[in-house]
């Protein structure tokens, strides 16, 4: 990715308010991060503009209590740069995600700047240290 190009992200979350909020945070950052696609199903990261996004911001619990580790594994194996963005502050799950290849594990309590920094780091192929509880 050239330095002049705007970073892009795809947001996967099953809550409309989170999708809208994260999209706003990304587009309002300095410099802004373009939201290539968003949706409640991980398929949005595999098709159209979502397939070309620099970073996938992935909620682990899409419509149920079981973490979407298989989806995370497939994304990472395909070379996607993933930031896990979860409501759960669970050290065991966070470490599993990082071991599978997620570049960051953030909780939704962490806020704008942490998510922006993690997304920019992931676009560069770098991990941002998770703040484990």
Order of alpha helices (4+ residues) and beta strands (2+ residues): beta-alpha-beta-beta-alpha-beta-alpha-beta-alpha
